[in-house]
C-alpha cells in the first residue's frame, strides 16, 4: 500500500459536518486533527461540531421525521440495499480508511467491512417485514388493531474500536423502522462513519434523514441533544461508566435507550475440551481487533489439569505474531488506539505480576513511533488481580485456573458485567448447563467469535440494555400502538 494510495483515498473523504443533506463547516470554522495511531501523524483535519451544530443536526432530523416515517417500507429497503451494494464496490477503500484511522490490520478491517455491511443487507430485508396483529377482543365488543410505528428522531454515540460496524449496526435498523438519525462518531476514528454516510447519500437517502456531527467536545454537544424534548431515542456503545451517566440524562426525557456497555468476558476451558479448537478460539476471541473489543475474552479460566499445556500452546502462537502498521503484509498486531491504552495495559500486567502472575511472552510497551504494546500471555493470575476485574482492551491473554464446574461458574460470573462468555467442552450436557448458568447475554459454545448481523447482540447486568442485530434489532426503533374499533 503506497502513500499515494492513502492520499488519494483521504482526498475523497468529506471534511465537514453532514447536516440536512449538506456537508457544512462547523460553527466558527472549528476543526480537529485525526491521527494514525501507528505513526501519530495527522491524516486528515475535519470539522469540529459545537453544541449549536448538534442542535442544527437535530433540527434537520426532526424536520425529516414525518416524511421518512411515511416513506414506503420498500423504498427504505431499497436505499439500504443500494448502500450495501455501494459498500461492496468500495470495500477496499473502506478497509484501508479504517486501518489508517484506527490501526487494525488490513485483513481485519476487511472483515469489519463485511460484517458491518451485513447490517445494511439484513435490515433492508427487515424493513418490509414490520408486522402487527388484528383480532376480536375477548368480550366480543370490538376489534383490536396492534401496529408498530417508528420511535422517532434518534441520537447515536458510537465507539472508536469498530468505527464502521457500530455505525451500520445502529443506523440500518433505525432507517428500516422509519426513524431519522443524528450520529456523533468518535473523535479518534470519525472517518469511517463519514465515509459510510457519504455512501448513504449516494444511495439516495433523503436530506436530513441521517446527520453527522463529529466533535472533540462530546458531552457538550451530546447534552443539549439528549435534553431536547423532540428527541425520542438514545443509543450508545461504550464504557459502563459513561453509559450510566447517559442513562441518567435520558431519564429526564424518558427516552427509549439502547446501551451496549463494557464487558469482562470469561473464556472457560474444561478438561475435556478439544485443545486445538480451544487454542484457535482463544486467539480469535482475544486478539481480534488487537484485543480492543467489548467481546474480547478477558479472563481465561482453564481447568488446572490442562492449564500448563494450554498456556504453552497459546504462548507459542502469540510469540509468532507479527507487530506493525496495519497496512503491512502479515501484520497481526497493530497499534493500540492511543497512549492511554498502552499505559493501562502496562498497569494491568504490572499489577498481575506483583500479585504472583508469570509473563510467558510480551508484557511491555514498544518504544518508538506509534502506540504499540507487545502481544502478551500471563499465566498463574491470582484472585484479586485488577486484570480479572477490569476490561483490558489490549492484546493481553490472562490465565487463571479452576478445579471443578461449580468453581468455573463462580469465577465466570464473578463480575458486574455480563456481555458474552466462551465455553470449550465436548460434553453436550455440560454445554447446556453452561448456557443456563453463565450470566451473559451471549455465549460461544466451542466458538471464539459470536457476532452476526442476524443474531441479537447485547448483554445483561451492567453490560447494557437492549439488543442490536437480529429480528430483535428493529424493535428497538418501533413503538407498539393499540387501537380499539368498537363492534357495530
Secondary structure, 3 states (H helix, E strand, C coil): CCHHHHHHHHCCCCCCEEECCEEECCHHHCEEEEEECCCCEEEEEEECCCHHHHHHHHHHHHHHHHHHHHCCHHHHHHHHHHHHHHHHHCHHHHHHHHHHHHCCCHHHHHHHHHHHHHHHHHHHHHHHHCCCEEEECCCCCEEEEEEEEECCCEEEECCCCCCCHHHHHHHHHHHHHCCCEEEECCCCCCHHHHHHHHHHHHCCCCCCCEEECCCCCHHHHHHHHHHCCCCCEEEEECCHHHHHHHHHHHHHCCCEEEEECCCCEEEEECCCCCHHHHHHHHHHHHHHHHHCCCCCEEEEEEECCCHHHHHHHHHHHHHCCCECCCCCCCCCECCCCCHHHHHHHHHHHHHHHHCCCEEEECCCEECCCCCEECCEEEECCCCCCHHHHCCCCCCEEEEEEECCHHHHHHHHHCCCCCCEEEEECCCHHHHHHHHHHCCCCEEEECCCCCCCCCCCECCCHHHEECCECHHHHHHCCEEEEEEEEECC
